[in-house]
Amino acid sequence: MSNNSSNFLLLPIPEVPVLDYLHNRNVKIVVLGARKVGKTALIVRFLTKRFIGDYEPNTGALYSRQISIDGDQISLQVQDTPCANQGDGDDSRNPDVITRSLHWADGFVFVFSLTDPESWKALRPLHQQIRKIYPNTRLPFVLIGNKADLPHARQVETNEGIQLVNEIGGTYFEVSARENYNEVYDAFHQVCQEASKTMGSNNGEKRRGLLLARPKSPNMQDLGRRLKQALSSKVKSTTSV
Ligand SMILES: Nc1nc2c(ncn2[C@@H]2O[C@H](COP(=O)(O)OP(=O)(O)OP(=O)(O)O)[C@@H](O)[C@H]2O)c(=O)[nH]1
C-alpha cells in the first residue's frame, strides 16, 4: 500500500460525517465556569437528555453533534473547559485551553452553582477577559445558575443572576441539570440559535483574522481542511494531465 493511502487510513473517524461537516454551518460553543458547578452534567444532559451524576475532573473535552436549529442542520461543537478562576490556587489547570477556547468560540455558556457564591463571583473576571479579546463584538451569551433542585442550599438569589446577566448581556436561566431537561435544552438551544444567526449574517465567518485552531484533538477544522486540500490536489493533478 502506498504512503498516501496509509495517511488516509490514519485519520480518526469523526462523530460528524466529514461531508456534513464541510457543508453544514459549524457552530462552536464554549461552556465556562468554576469547578463542580455542573458544566459537564449540563452538556451531557443537553446532548443526551440524561443526567449522569459523577464525572472525572474536567480536562477540556470536545463534544460534536448534528442538531437542527430552525429547520437547518448545524454541526455543533461544545467545548467543556477545565475551570475558571475561583481563587483556589489551581488556575494552572490548562489556562491555555481556556484562552484558546475564548478565541475559538461563536457563543458562550457561563455556568455557576446557585449553591456557591464564589462560582458566581468567578464569572466577572472571565467576562472581562472575553471583552478584552472582543472589544467591539458581542458574541451570544447565556448565563446558567445550576442546581436549582437544592433550594435549602441556595446561596445566590435570582436578582444576583439577573444583575450579572445585565452586565454581560444575554439571557439568564436557572436550571437543574439533575431534574429538568427542558430548561437545560432551552438555554443551550438559545445560544446555539443566536450563534448560528450571527454566523449566517456574517456569511459563516465570525471575525476575520482572529480565528485560532482549537487546542486539542479531535480537531474537526483541521480534518475538514485536510480533506479539502486532498480533494483540490486531486482536481489539480487531474486537470494538469
Ligand atoms: N444536585 C445537583 N447536583 C448537580 C447538578 N449538576 C451537577 N451536579 C453535581 O455536581 C457535581 C459536579 O458536576 P460536574 O458536571 O462534574 O461539574 P463540572 O463543572 O464539570 O466540574 P469540573 O470537572 O471540576 O470542572 C457532580 O457531583 C454532579 O452530580 C444539579 O443540577 N443538581
The ligand as an SDF file (V2000), in Angstrom:
LIG
                    3D

 32 34  0  0  0  0  0  0  0  0999 V2000
  -27.9830   18.4850   42.9540 N   0  0  0  0  0  0  0  0  0  0  0  0
  -27.4000   18.7150   41.7760 C   0  0  0  0  0  0  0  0  0  0  0  0
  -26.1520   18.2840   41.5520 N   0  0  0  0  0  0  0  0  0  0  0  0
  -25.6070   18.5350   40.3380 C   0  0  0  0  0  0  0  0  0  0  0  0
  -26.3050   19.1970   39.3070 C   0  0  0  0  0  0  0  0  0  0  0  0
  -25.4950   19.2950   38.2330 N   0  0  0  0  0  0  0  0  0  0  0  0
  -24.3400   18.7070   38.5810 C   0  0  0  0  0  0  0  0  0  0  0  0
  -24.4090   18.2450   39.8410 N   0  0  0  0  0  0  0  0  0  0  0  0
  -23.3410   17.5740   40.5970 C   0  0  0  0  0  0  0  0  0  0  0  0
  -22.2720   18.4670   40.7840 O   0  0  0  0  0  0  0  0  0  0  0  0
  -21.0240   17.7840   40.7190 C   0  0  0  0  0  0  0  0  0  0  0  0
  -20.1290   18.4050   39.6700 C   0  0  0  0  0  0  0  0  0  0  0  0
  -20.6900   18.1890   38.3800 O   0  0  0  0  0  0  0  0  0  0  0  0
  -19.7820   18.2590   37.0690 P   0  0  0  0  0  0  0  0  0  0  0  0
  -20.6920   18.1830   35.9080 O   0  0  0  0  0  0  0  0  0  0  0  0
  -18.6670   17.2800   37.1520 O   0  0  0  0  0  0  0  0  0  0  0  0
  -19.1860   19.7310   37.2470 O   0  0  0  0  0  0  0  0  0  0  0  0
  -18.0470   20.4720   36.3900 P   0  0  0  0  0  0  0  0  0  0  0  0
  -18.3730   21.9220   36.4500 O   0  0  0  0  0  0  0  0  0  0  0  0
  -17.9260   19.8630   35.0270 O   0  0  0  0  0  0  0  0  0  0  0  0
  -16.7680   20.1620   37.2870 O   0  0  0  0  0  0  0  0  0  0  0  0
  -15.1790   20.1820   36.9180 P   0  0  0  0  0  0  0  0  0  0  0  0
  -14.8800   18.8930   36.2390 O   0  0  0  0  0  0  0  0  0  0  0  0
  -14.4820   20.3240   38.2500 O   0  0  0  0  0  0  0  0  0  0  0  0
  -14.9240   21.3950   36.0490 O   0  0  0  0  0  0  0  0  0  0  0  0
  -21.3450   16.3160   40.4370 C   0  0  0  0  0  0  0  0  0  0  0  0
  -21.3380   15.6170   41.6600 O   0  0  0  0  0  0  0  0  0  0  0  0
  -22.7650   16.3700   39.8600 C   0  0  0  0  0  0  0  0  0  0  0  0
  -23.5060   15.2130   40.1550 O   0  0  0  0  0  0  0  0  0  0  0  0
  -27.6570   19.6190   39.5870 C   0  0  0  0  0  0  0  0  0  0  0  0
  -28.3650   20.2200   38.7680 O   0  0  0  0  0  0  0  0  0  0  0  0
  -28.1380   19.3440   40.8340 N   0  0  0  0  0  0  0  0  0  0  0  0
  1  2  1  0
  2  3  2  0
  2 32  1  0
  3  4  1  0
  4  5  2  0
  4  8  1  0
  5  6  1  0
  5 30  1  0
  6  7  2  0
  7  8  1  0
  8  9  1  0
  9 10  1  0
  9 28  1  0
 10 11  1  0
 11 12  1  0
 11 26  1  0
 12 13  1  0
 13 14  1  0
 14 15  2  0
 14 16  1  0
 14 17  1  0
 17 18  1  0
 18 19  2  0
 18 20  1  0
 18 21  1  0
 21 22  1  0
 22 23  2  0
 22 24  1  0
 22 25  1  0
 26 27  1  0
 26 28  1  0
 28 29  1  0
 30 31  2  0
 30 32  1  0
M  END
$$$$
